[in-house]
Amino acid sequence: MIKIRLKLFASMKDICGFSEKDFSFEKPASVNELIDELTGLYPAVSEKKGILLIAVNEEYTDVDTILKDGDTVAIFPPVSGG
Amino acid sequence: MKQIITQKEPINLDALLAHGDSPSDGADLVFIGKVRNHSRGKTVTHIDYEIYDTMALKELNKIADEALAQWDTGRILIVHRFGRVNIGEPSIVIAVSSSHRDESYRSSRYIIDEIKKRVPIWKKEFYSDGSEWIGDRN
């Protein structure tokens, strides 16, 4: 079993109602599977699917990344700093 | 010299610029990004910046290193605020010094463009009649 920490920001945090939560998977899972699980819990996530950015352990990556035990995954909409 | 700061407090420009410049630099270029009172036809009252602070600092450092590798500059200073920023207040300051102005202009432009693409900071605009996250319209 693997356990990962999920961090959400901006509109994703508003949609799901939390900024940080642990998720467990029976076997190694991809970021995509994590997003599918999140969408099951919070259907409004599906509206954001096409624009989401992913970071694993504070480095940008894509939805096909396979997660390891202890990873920190951040999912967020396009950035808008400056 | 590279200095990267994220902070909730208002930016004290004079204090930041008082240190770190070099007598060999003839150009000291300061870009100040401020919160304006209008956006897409709406009246803005303030902006709330959310930040993924640890990752934002990493990305800002990478961007500064990339700029330092491309242009011969002395100081690079980047300060970005988070939390509530009121109308007219600076949300970001980028100061780049170099022997001649061209390197500073190019480096500063690269830094702000990359920040807007990559650094995990989000603005939520507040209006007289509501609020909106800005990144989501992309």
gemmi code that builds the backbone of each chain (N, CA, C; Angstrom):
import gemmi

chains = {
    "A": [
        ("MET", (0.846, -1.201, 0.000), (0.000, 0.000, 0.000), (0.880, 1.250, 0.000)),
        ("ILE", (0.444, 2.267, -0.742), (1.196, 3.523, -0.711), (0.301, 4.634, -0.161)),
        ("LYS", (0.960, 5.544, 0.535), (0.229, 6.698, 1.066), (0.883, 7.967, 0.511)),
        ("ILE", (0.055, 8.857, -0.020), (0.587, 10.113, -0.556), (-0.142, 11.284, 0.106)),
        ("ARG", (0.499, 12.436, 0.068), (-0.142, 13.655, 0.573), (-0.548, 14.527, -0.609)),
        ("LEU", (-1.808, 14.910, -0.640), (-2.312, 15.761, -1.727), (-2.470, 17.193, -1.231)),
        ("LYS", (-1.927, 18.114, -2.012), (-2.100, 19.545, -1.713), (-2.898, 20.183, -2.847)),
        ("LEU", (-3.870, 20.993, -2.492), (-4.682, 21.696, -3.489), (-4.543, 23.198, -3.288)),
        ("PHE", (-4.647, 23.915, -4.398), (-4.522, 25.367, -4.309), (-5.613, 26.054, -5.135)),
        ("ALA", (-5.840, 27.300, -4.783), (-6.730, 28.209, -5.525), (-8.110, 27.569, -5.742)),
        ("SER", (-8.600, 27.542, -6.988), (-9.971, 27.056, -7.218), (-10.123, 25.581, -6.858)),
        ("MET", (-9.047, 24.801, -6.974), (-9.143, 23.376, -6.620), (-9.396, 23.212, -5.124)),
        ("LYS", (-8.783, 24.070, -4.335), (-9.001, 24.039, -2.886), (-10.461, 24.401, -2.572)),
        ("ASP", (-10.972, 25.395, -3.290), (-12.367, 25.816, -3.069), (-13.343, 24.692, -3.431)),
        ("ILE", (-13.094, 24.030, -4.562), (-13.996, 22.976, -5.033), (-14.031, 21.803, -4.048)),
        ("CYS", (-12.860, 21.398, -3.576), (-12.783, 20.195, -2.738), (-12.922, 20.511, -1.244)),
        ("GLY", (-12.734, 21.749, -0.881), (-12.950, 22.134, 0.516), (-11.812, 21.767, 1.460)),
        ("PHE", (-10.648, 21.441, 0.920), (-9.474, 21.213, 1.787), (-8.212, 21.619, 1.048)),
        ("SER", (-7.159, 21.879, 1.809), (-5.896, 22.258, 1.180), (-4.881, 21.127, 1.246)),
        ("GLU", (-5.121, 20.174, 2.131), (-4.151, 19.097, 2.295), (-4.849, 17.869, 2.851)),
        ("LYS", (-4.578, 16.692, 2.253), (-5.204, 15.477, 2.741), (-4.363, 14.277, 2.294)),
        ("ASP", (-4.356, 13.208, 3.112), (-3.625, 11.988, 2.742), (-4.540, 11.031, 1.995)),
        ("PHE", (-3.999, 10.381, 0.985), (-4.728, 9.367, 0.228), (-3.913, 8.080, 0.221)),
        ("SER", (-4.608, 6.936, 0.269), (-3.929, 5.638, 0.221), (-4.389, 4.855, -1.000)),
        ("PHE", (-3.451, 4.101, -1.582), (-3.770, 3.232, -2.713), (-3.225, 1.835, -2.424)),
        ("GLU", (-3.982, 0.819, -2.842), (-3.574, -0.568, -2.603), (-2.299, -0.901, -3.379)),
        ("LYS", (-2.207, -0.349, -4.622), (-0.991, -0.576, -5.422), (-0.582, 0.744, -6.058)),
        ("PRO", (0.656, 0.832, -6.585), (1.110, 2.101, -7.163), (0.081, 2.693, -8.132)),
        ("ALA", (-0.174, 3.949, -7.985), (-1.197, 4.617, -8.799), (-0.587, 5.812, -9.514)),
        ("SER", (-1.206, 6.194, -10.621), (-0.743, 7.376, -11.347), (-1.466, 8.611, -10.820)),
        ("VAL", (-0.943, 9.792, -11.191), (-1.615, 11.046, -10.830), (-3.028, 11.043, -11.420)),
        ("ASN", (-3.146, 10.478, -12.626), (-4.457, 10.405, -13.272), (-5.476, 9.655, -12.411)),
        ("GLU", (-5.037, 8.535, -11.819), (-5.944, 7.767, -10.961), (-6.331, 8.562, -9.713)),
        ("LEU", (-5.371, 9.330, -9.215), (-5.662, 10.185, -8.062), (-6.719, 11.236, -8.436)),
        ("ILE", (-6.565, 11.822, -9.632), (-7.531, 12.830, -10.080), (-8.906, 12.186, -10.287)),
        ("ASP", (-8.912, 10.943, -10.822), (-10.189, 10.237, -10.991), (-10.876, 10.017, -9.642)),
        ("GLU", (-10.083, 9.629, -8.649), (-10.654, 9.417, -7.315), (-11.215, 10.730, -6.759)),
        ("LEU", (-10.457, 11.783, -6.966), (-10.880, 13.109, -6.491), (-12.174, 13.542, -7.199)),
        ("THR", (-12.244, 13.256, -8.498), (-13.427, 13.625, -9.267), (-14.654, 12.849, -8.796)),
        ("GLY", (-14.421, 11.587, -8.389), (-15.519, 10.794, -7.844), (-16.089, 11.413, -6.573)),
        ("LEU", (-15.180, 11.939, -5.756), (-15.602, 12.556, -4.486), (-16.170, 13.959, -4.696)),
        ("TYR", (-15.563, 14.692, -5.648), (-15.959, 16.091, -5.898), (-16.163, 16.275, -7.408)),
        ("PRO", (-17.374, 16.004, -7.907), (-17.628, 15.993, -9.363), (-17.224, 17.288, -10.077)),
        ("ALA", (-17.235, 18.423, -9.387), (-16.902, 19.693, -10.046), (-15.444, 19.734, -10.507)),
        ("VAL", (-14.616, 18.808, -9.994), (-13.217, 18.743, -10.437), (-13.152, 18.495, -11.945)),
        ("SER", (-14.151, 17.771, -12.481), (-14.131, 17.435, -13.911), (-14.113, 18.689, -14.788)),
        ("GLU", (-14.694, 19.792, -14.292), (-14.704, 21.045, -15.075), (-13.297, 21.617, -15.236)),
        ("LYS", (-12.393, 21.232, -14.342), (-11.036, 21.793, -14.354), (-10.019, 20.874, -15.023)),
        ("LYS", (-10.436, 19.653, -15.336), (-9.479, 18.618, -15.758), (-8.506, 19.069, -16.841)),
        ("GLY", (-9.015, 19.779, -17.838), (-8.166, 20.158, -18.968), (-7.106, 21.188, -18.654)),
        ("ILE", (-7.251, 21.912, -17.547), (-6.312, 23.012, -17.283), (-5.364, 22.742, -16.120)),
        ("LEU", (-5.549, 21.622, -15.430), (-4.799, 21.418, -14.180), (-3.302, 21.226, -14.404)),
        ("LEU", (-2.520, 21.768, -13.487), (-1.075, 21.544, -13.456), (-0.755, 20.628, -12.278)),
        ("ILE", (0.308, 19.831, -12.456), (0.671, 18.821, -11.464), (2.114, 19.031, -11.019)),
        ("ALA", (2.343, 18.946, -9.718), (3.718, 18.912, -9.210), (3.821, 17.747, -8.228)),
        ("VAL", (4.874, 16.953, -8.372), (5.143, 15.894, -7.398), (6.458, 16.249, -6.705)),
        ("ASN", (6.403, 16.307, -5.390), (7.560, 16.715, -4.580), (8.151, 18.043, -5.084)),
        ("GLU", (7.248, 18.959, -5.394), (7.585, 20.351, -5.758), (8.283, 20.486, -7.109)),
        ("GLU", (8.145, 19.457, -7.978), (8.652, 19.560, -9.349), (7.489, 19.294, -10.305)),
        ("TYR", (7.392, 20.132, -11.352), (6.316, 19.933, -12.322), (6.449, 18.573, -13.002)),
        ("THR", (5.317, 17.923, -13.207), (5.312, 16.655, -13.914), (3.959, 16.505, -14.607)),
        ("ASP", (3.654, 15.288, -15.139), (2.375, 15.143, -15.841), (1.509, 14.078, -15.170)),
        ("VAL", (0.314, 13.900, -15.698), (-0.672, 13.035, -15.046), (-0.320, 11.547, -15.142)),
        ("ASP", (0.636, 11.188, -16.001), (1.022, 9.777, -16.129), (2.038, 9.343, -15.074)),
        ("THR", (2.550, 10.292, -14.316), (3.544, 9.965, -13.284), (2.985, 8.953, -12.292)),
        ("ILE", (3.785, 7.919, -12.014), (3.390, 6.915, -11.029), (3.857, 7.382, -9.654)),
        ("LEU", (2.932, 7.360, -8.715), (3.229, 7.884, -7.383), (3.879, 6.821, -6.496)),
        ("LYS", (4.811, 7.308, -5.661), (5.489, 6.426, -4.715), (5.029, 6.759, -3.298)),
        ("ASP", (5.231, 5.792, -2.417), (4.867, 6.015, -1.027), (5.588, 7.259, -0.493)),
        ("GLY", (4.845, 8.140, 0.153), (5.448, 9.329, 0.752), (5.505, 10.545, -0.159)),
        ("ASP", (5.093, 10.396, -1.425), (5.113, 11.547, -2.336), (4.129, 12.629, -1.891)),
        ("THR", (4.499, 13.864, -2.188), (3.573, 14.982, -2.017), (3.142, 15.443, -3.400)),
        ("VAL", (1.852, 15.376, -3.661), (1.309, 15.738, -4.973), (0.550, 17.055, -4.832)),
        ("ALA", (0.866, 17.999, -5.699), (0.105, 19.257, -5.708), (-0.660, 19.341, -7.023)),
        ("ILE", (-1.935, 19.679, -6.928), (-2.784, 19.839, -8.114), (-3.379, 21.240, -8.065)),
        ("PHE", (-3.188, 21.974, -9.165), (-3.657, 23.361, -9.140), (-3.963, 23.879, -10.545)),
        ("PRO", (-4.755, 24.942, -10.619), (-5.058, 25.561, -11.920), (-3.851, 26.363, -12.404)),
        ("PRO", (-3.865, 26.851, -13.645), (-2.754, 27.663, -14.145), (-2.394, 28.774, -13.160)),
        ("VAL", (-1.111, 29.052, -13.060), (-0.658, 30.053, -12.090), (-0.982, 31.454, -12.613)),
        ("SER", (-1.049, 32.412, -11.693), (-1.411, 33.778, -12.099), (-0.738, 34.799, -11.199)),
        ("GLY", (0.545, 34.550, -10.901), (1.282, 35.493, -10.065), (1.726, 36.712, -10.855)),
        ("GLY", (2.528, 37.534, -10.199), (3.033, 38.749, -10.835), (2.326, 39.970, -10.318)),
    ],
    "B": [
        ("MET", (24.973, 38.305, -7.400), (24.236, 38.140, -6.155), (22.752, 37.912, -6.461)),
        ("LYS", (22.198, 36.948, -5.782), (20.794, 36.582, -6.026), (20.059, 36.667, -4.704)),
        ("GLN", (18.906, 37.313, -4.726), (18.097, 37.404, -3.513), (16.638, 37.168, -3.886)),
        ("ILE", (16.039, 36.131, -3.295), (14.660, 35.752, -3.610), (13.846, 35.808, -2.324)),
        ("ILE", (12.754, 36.535, -2.346), (11.954, 36.710, -1.126), (10.465, 36.551, -1.462)),
        ("THR", (9.747, 35.806, -0.637), (8.283, 35.849, -0.683), (7.833, 36.332, 0.692)),
        ("GLN", (6.888, 37.238, 0.724), (6.507, 37.814, 2.013), (5.070, 38.310, 1.995)),
        ("LYS", (4.490, 38.308, 3.195), (3.123, 38.791, 3.342), (3.095, 40.308, 3.540)),
        ("GLU", (4.147, 40.833, 4.122), (4.197, 42.246, 4.485), (4.406, 43.115, 3.234)),
        ("PRO", (4.002, 44.388, 3.304), (4.293, 45.315, 2.203), (5.797, 45.364, 1.912)),
        ("ILE", (6.125, 45.629, 0.644), (7.528, 45.630, 0.215), (8.155, 46.991, 0.505)),
        ("ASN", (9.272, 46.972, 1.238), (10.004, 48.210, 1.515), (11.136, 48.330, 0.495)),
        ("LEU", (10.813, 49.041, -0.587), (11.705, 49.107, -1.741), (13.051, 49.750, -1.412)),
        ("ASP", (13.007, 50.860, -0.680), (14.254, 51.572, -0.370), (15.215, 50.680, 0.409)),
        ("ALA", (14.671, 49.950, 1.385), (15.521, 49.091, 2.205), (16.130, 47.975, 1.366)),
        ("LEU", (15.319, 47.411, 0.453), (15.813, 46.304, -0.372), (16.897, 46.751, -1.335)),
        ("LEU", (16.714, 47.941, -1.900), (17.656, 48.410, -2.926), (18.924, 49.023, -2.333)),
        ("ALA", (18.923, 49.219, -1.002), (20.074, 49.876, -0.370), (21.297, 48.967, -0.325)),
        ("HIS", (21.088, 47.641, -0.469), (22.218, 46.703, -0.373), (22.324, 45.862, -1.635)),
        ("GLY", (23.524, 45.368, -1.890), (23.692, 44.349, -2.918), (24.069, 44.873, -4.282)),
        ("ASP", (24.076, 46.191, -4.481), (24.501, 46.685, -5.792), (26.031, 46.757, -5.824)),
        ("SER", (26.550, 46.882, -7.033), (27.999, 46.830, -7.196), (28.472, 48.074, -7.934)),
        ("PRO", (29.636, 48.599, -7.559), (30.155, 49.791, -8.269), (30.464, 49.524, -9.730)),
        ("SER", (30.526, 48.234, -10.127), (30.803, 47.931, -11.536), (29.533, 47.949, -12.384)),
        ("ASP", (28.381, 48.060, -11.728), (27.118, 48.051, -12.465), (26.650, 49.477, -12.753)),
        ("GLY", (26.481, 49.772, -14.044), (26.024, 51.103, -14.421), (24.520, 51.184, -14.633)),
        ("ALA", (23.870, 50.022, -14.644), (22.421, 50.006, -14.857), (21.754, 49.237, -13.727)),
        ("ASP", (20.767, 49.854, -13.126), (20.004, 49.188, -12.063), (18.540, 49.337, -12.444)),
        ("LEU", (17.944, 48.248, -12.950), (16.589, 48.308, -13.502), (15.607, 47.701, -12.501)),
        ("VAL", (14.583, 48.476, -12.155), (13.611, 47.993, -11.169), (12.233, 47.912, -11.813)),
        ("PHE", (11.662, 46.720, -11.836), (10.285, 46.551, -12.298), (9.399, 46.408, -11.072)),
        ("ILE", (8.319, 47.175, -11.041), (7.362, 47.091, -9.935), (6.001, 46.741, -10.506)),
        ("GLY", (5.496, 45.575, -10.131), (4.141, 45.199, -10.533), (3.185, 45.580, -9.411)),
        ("LYS", (2.131, 46.321, -9.748), (1.212, 46.815, -8.722), (-0.212, 46.325, -8.968)),
        ("VAL", (-0.992, 46.345, -7.926), (-2.403, 45.972, -8.043), (-3.174, 47.173, -8.585)),
        ("ARG", (-3.869, 46.966, -9.719), (-4.618, 48.081, -10.315), (-6.098, 47.967, -9.951)),
        ("ASN", (-6.792, 49.075, -10.126), (-8.177, 49.147, -9.622), (-9.220, 48.692, -10.637)),
        ("HIS", (-8.768, 48.135, -11.755), (-9.742, 47.658, -12.746), (-9.218, 46.408, -13.423)),
        ("SER", (-10.131, 45.527, -13.834), (-9.762, 44.317, -14.542), (-10.942, 43.863, -15.369)),
        ("ARG", (-10.770, 43.788, -16.672), (-11.808, 43.332, -17.605), (-13.159, 43.995, -17.326)),
        ("GLY", (-13.121, 45.303, -17.191), (-14.366, 46.054, -17.050), (-14.931, 46.091, -15.641)),
        ("LYS", (-14.251, 45.452, -14.701), (-14.759, 45.448, -13.329), (-13.884, 46.306, -12.428)),
        ("THR", (-14.506, 46.815, -11.359), (-13.762, 47.600, -10.378), (-13.171, 46.657, -9.330)),
        ("VAL", (-11.850, 46.654, -9.241), (-11.154, 45.775, -8.294), (-10.953, 46.524, -6.976)),
        ("THR", (-11.249, 45.819, -5.865), (-11.057, 46.443, -4.546), (-9.720, 46.025, -3.928)),
        ("HIS", (-9.297, 44.778, -4.155), (-7.985, 44.292, -3.718), (-7.752, 42.915, -4.341)),
        ("ILE", (-6.545, 42.387, -4.169), (-6.228, 41.037, -4.653), (-5.702, 40.214, -3.485)),
        ("ASP", (-6.115, 38.957, -3.453), (-5.565, 38.033, -2.478), (-4.694, 37.028, -3.227)),
        ("TYR", (-3.415, 36.986, -2.890), (-2.490, 36.055, -3.543), (-2.319, 34.812, -2.686)),
        ("GLU", (-2.568, 33.640, -3.308), (-2.274, 32.382, -2.632), (-0.952, 31.859, -3.173)),
        ("ILE", (-0.175, 31.209, -2.322), (1.154, 30.762, -2.742), (1.429, 29.346, -2.244)),
        ("TYR", (2.090, 28.550, -3.069), (2.671, 27.277, -2.638), (4.119, 27.640, -2.341)),
        ("ASP", (4.358, 28.063, -1.118), (5.552, 28.841, -0.811), (6.856, 28.090, -1.093)),
        ("THR", (6.950, 26.833, -0.624), (8.227, 26.125, -0.786), (8.544, 25.891, -2.267)),
        ("MET", (7.507, 25.543, -3.045), (7.742, 25.324, -4.474), (7.964, 26.647, -5.205)),
        ("ALA", (7.253, 27.685, -4.789), (7.425, 29.003, -5.421), (8.863, 29.487, -5.249)),
        ("LEU", (9.429, 29.293, -4.056), (10.814, 29.713, -3.828), (11.772, 28.920, -4.718)),
        ("LYS", (11.505, 27.618, -4.877), (12.348, 26.802, -5.764), (12.286, 27.308, -7.194)),
        ("GLU", (11.061, 27.568, -7.690), (10.900, 28.012, -9.078), (11.515, 29.394, -9.283)),
        ("LEU", (11.340, 30.283, -8.315), (11.930, 31.625, -8.432), (13.455, 31.528, -8.492)),
        ("ASN", (14.020, 30.647, -7.672), (15.480, 30.457, -7.694), (15.948, 29.898, -9.032)),
        ("LYS", (15.175, 28.934, -9.587), (15.536, 28.371, -10.896), (15.522, 29.464, -11.961)),
        ("ILE", (14.464, 30.285, -11.937), (14.330, 31.349, -12.945), (15.487, 32.339, -12.844)),
        ("ALA", (15.833, 32.713, -11.611), (16.952, 33.644, -11.419), (18.254, 33.013, -11.913)),
        ("ASP", (18.450, 31.714, -11.642), (19.670, 31.033, -12.103), (19.717, 30.986, -13.628)),
        ("GLU", (18.556, 30.733, -14.251), (18.509, 30.701, -15.720), (18.860, 32.075, -16.292)),
        ("ALA", (18.349, 33.129, -15.650), (18.648, 34.489, -16.119), (20.137, 34.800, -15.936)),
        ("LEU", (20.684, 34.387, -14.784), (22.113, 34.636, -14.526), (23.001, 33.904, -15.534)),
        ("ALA", (22.537, 32.715, -15.978), (23.319, 31.946, -16.947), (23.265, 32.564, -18.343)),
        ("GLN", (22.199, 33.325, -18.624), (22.032, 33.870, -19.979), (22.591, 35.269, -20.159)),
        ("TRP", (22.525, 36.074, -19.083), (22.960, 37.465, -19.209), (23.936, 37.816, -18.096)),
        ("ASP", (24.892, 38.659, -18.445), (25.933, 39.028, -17.498), (25.409, 40.136, -16.581)),
        ("THR", (24.800, 39.715, -15.494), (24.218, 40.691, -14.574), (24.847, 40.554, -13.186)),
        ("GLY", (24.788, 41.626, -12.425), (25.296, 41.601, -11.054), (24.222, 41.103, -10.113)),
        ("ARG", (23.397, 42.015, -9.652), (22.352, 41.632, -8.710), (21.060, 41.216, -9.411)),
        ("ILE", (20.452, 40.155, -8.903), (19.056, 39.854, -9.244), (18.287, 39.748, -7.947)),
        ("LEU", (17.295, 40.598, -7.797), (16.441, 40.584, -6.603), (14.997, 40.375, -7.058)),
        ("ILE", (14.337, 39.376, -6.487), (12.918, 39.149, -6.785), (12.157, 39.090, -5.465)),
        ("VAL", (11.126, 39.918, -5.338), (10.273, 39.885, -4.154), (8.831, 39.729, -4.619)),
        ("HIS", (8.135, 38.728, -4.103), (6.720, 38.548, -4.441), (5.916, 38.492, -3.161)),
        ("ARG", (4.843, 39.244, -3.121), (3.976, 39.212, -1.938), (2.926, 38.119, -2.059)),
        ("PHE", (2.395, 37.712, -0.910), (1.206, 36.872, -0.887), (0.256, 37.416, 0.175)),
        ("GLY", (-0.964, 36.846, 0.200), (-1.993, 37.404, 1.078), (-2.639, 38.608, 0.413)),
        ("ARG", (-3.273, 39.443, 1.213), (-4.011, 40.580, 0.663), (-3.071, 41.704, 0.233)),
        ("VAL", (-3.250, 42.166, -0.999), (-2.485, 43.311, -1.497), (-3.493, 44.347, -1.994)),
        ("ASN", (-3.385, 45.546, -1.471), (-4.360, 46.593, -1.786), (-4.015, 47.333, -3.073)),
        ("ILE", (-4.988, 48.047, -3.604), (-4.814, 48.838, -4.833), (-3.604, 49.763, -4.696)),
        ("GLY", (-2.770, 49.746, -5.720), (-1.615, 50.645, -5.740), (-0.388, 50.097, -5.043)),
        ("GLU", (-0.540, 49.019, -4.286), (0.620, 48.446, -3.597), (1.375, 47.513, -4.539)),
        ("PRO", (2.705, 47.481, -4.442), (3.467, 46.524, -5.246), (3.182, 45.085, -4.805)),
        ("SER", (2.918, 44.217, -5.791), (2.797, 42.787, -5.506), (4.092, 42.072, -5.848)),
        ("ILE", (4.867, 42.676, -6.741), (6.141, 42.068, -7.148), (7.156, 43.152, -7.484)),
        ("VAL", (8.399, 42.888, -7.105), (9.508, 43.762, -7.480), (10.620, 42.887, -8.044)),
        ("ILE", (11.124, 43.278, -9.212), (12.268, 42.590, -9.810), (13.333, 43.653, -10.069)),
        ("ALA", (14.473, 43.503, -9.419), (15.575, 44.452, -9.632), (16.749, 43.696, -10.228)),
        ("VAL", (17.246, 44.183, -11.354), (18.388, 43.553, -12.021), (19.423, 44.622, -12.318)),
        ("SER", (20.655, 44.379, -11.907), (21.713, 45.346, -12.204), (22.749, 44.695, -13.115)),
        ("SER", (23.362, 45.528, -13.940), (24.388, 45.031, -14.865), (25.279, 46.199, -15.275)),
        ("SER", (26.373, 45.872, -15.935), (27.296, 46.924, -16.365), (26.598, 47.893, -17.304)),
        ("HIS", (25.847, 47.322, -18.266), (25.133, 48.138, -19.252), (23.660, 47.740, -19.257)),
        ("ARG", (22.799, 48.634, -19.740), (21.355, 48.468, -19.559), (20.748, 47.271, -20.299)),
        ("ASP", (21.315, 46.907, -21.441), (20.681, 45.891, -22.271), (20.496, 44.569, -21.525)),
        ("GLU", (21.533, 44.134, -20.807), (21.445, 42.877, -20.057), (20.334, 42.951, -19.007)),
        ("SER", (20.221, 44.080, -18.339), (19.196, 44.221, -17.297), (17.785, 44.148, -17.885)),
        ("TYR", (17.574, 44.839, -19.001), (16.241, 44.808, -19.632), (15.866, 43.395, -20.064)),
        ("ARG", (16.785, 42.713, -20.709), (16.501, 41.357, -21.188), (16.252, 40.399, -20.034)),
        ("SER", (17.082, 40.480, -19.024), (16.972, 39.582, -17.877), (15.662, 39.819, -17.125)),
        ("SER", (15.346, 41.087, -16.903), (14.121, 41.428, -16.164), (12.882, 40.935, -16.908)),
        ("ARG", (12.880, 41.104, -18.214), (11.739, 40.671, -19.022), (11.578, 39.145, -18.968)),
        ("TYR", (12.713, 38.456, -19.052), (12.679, 36.991, -18.970), (12.113, 36.556, -17.618)),
        ("ILE", (12.571, 37.194, -16.557), (12.152, 36.795, -15.208), (10.647, 36.980, -15.014)),
        ("ILE", (10.090, 38.113, -15.395), (8.649, 38.325, -15.169), (7.832, 37.386, -16.057)),
        ("ASP", (8.282, 37.168, -17.301), (7.539, 36.255, -18.192), (7.516, 34.834, -17.630)),
        ("GLU", (8.648, 34.375, -17.118), (8.715, 33.010, -16.578), (7.918, 32.897, -15.273)),
        ("ILE", (7.946, 33.937, -14.463), (7.160, 33.916, -13.212), (5.688, 33.696, -13.542)),
        ("LYS", (5.221, 34.403, -14.568), (3.798, 34.300, -14.914), (3.440, 32.930, -15.474)),
        ("LYS", (4.424, 32.213, -16.011), (4.162, 30.870, -16.539), (4.271, 29.788, -15.482)),
        ("ARG", (5.206, 29.922, -14.548), (5.664, 28.753, -13.774), (5.554, 28.834, -12.269)),
        ("VAL", (5.574, 30.016, -11.701), (5.685, 30.079, -10.237), (4.305, 29.883, -9.601)),
        ("PRO", (4.166, 28.888, -8.705), (2.844, 28.574, -8.149), (2.316, 29.630, -7.171)),
        ("ILE", (1.782, 30.678, -7.779), (1.124, 31.763, -7.056), (-0.152, 32.074, -7.842)),
        ("TRP", (-1.247, 32.300, -7.129), (-2.528, 32.547, -7.793), (-3.150, 33.801, -7.237)),
        ("LYS", (-3.733, 34.615, -8.140), (-4.416, 35.810, -7.642), (-5.918, 35.615, -7.696)),
        ("LYS", (-6.548, 36.053, -6.628), (-8.002, 36.099, -6.587), (-8.376, 37.576, -6.530)),
        ("GLU", (-9.043, 38.024, -7.582), (-9.456, 39.426, -7.624), (-10.766, 39.599, -6.863)),
        ("PHE", (-10.830, 40.639, -6.074), (-12.058, 40.975, -5.355), (-12.653, 42.238, -5.974)),
        ("TYR", (-13.956, 42.172, -6.252), (-14.672, 43.294, -6.870), (-15.695, 43.834, -5.881)),
        ("SER", (-16.317, 44.924, -6.282), (-17.380, 45.465, -5.434), (-18.516, 44.444, -5.283)),
        ("ASP", (-18.630, 43.496, -6.253), (-19.766, 42.562, -6.214), (-19.346, 41.095, -6.300)),
        ("GLY", (-18.202, 40.738, -5.736), (-17.812, 39.329, -5.744), (-16.312, 39.142, -5.892)),
        ("SER", (-15.897, 37.930, -6.278), (-14.472, 37.645, -6.426), (-14.282, 36.531, -7.452)),
        ("GLU", (-13.057, 36.423, -7.967), (-12.786, 35.418, -8.992), (-11.305, 35.029, -8.993)),
        ("TRP", (-11.036, 33.695, -9.086), (-9.666, 33.231, -9.305), (-9.284, 33.549, -10.740)),
        ("ILE", (-8.066, 34.022, -10.957), (-7.713, 34.492, -12.292), (-7.142, 33.402, -13.196)),
        ("GLY", (-6.364, 32.470, -12.674), (-5.735, 31.459, -13.536), (-6.719, 30.603, -14.309)),
        ("ASP", (-7.906, 30.413, -13.763), (-8.853, 29.460, -14.337), (-9.425, 29.870, -15.685)),
        ("ARG", (-9.317, 31.141, -16.041), (-9.915, 31.566, -17.319), (-9.026, 31.178, -18.492)),
        ("ASN", (-7.765, 30.736, -18.209), (-6.834, 30.395, -19.289), (-7.347, 29.198, -20.087)),
    ],
}
model = gemmi.Model(1)
for chain_id, residues in chains.items():
    chain = gemmi.Chain(chain_id)
    for i, (resn, *xyz) in enumerate(residues, 1):
        res = gemmi.Residue()
        res.name, res.seqid = resn, gemmi.SeqId(i, " ")
        for name, pos in zip(("N", "CA", "C"), xyz):
            atom = gemmi.Atom()
            atom.name, atom.element = name, gemmi.Element(name[0])
            atom.pos, atom.b_iso = gemmi.Position(*pos), 0.0
            res.add_atom(atom)
        chain.add_residue(res)
    model.add_chain(chain)
structure = gemmi.Structure()
structure.add_model(model)
structure.setup_entities()
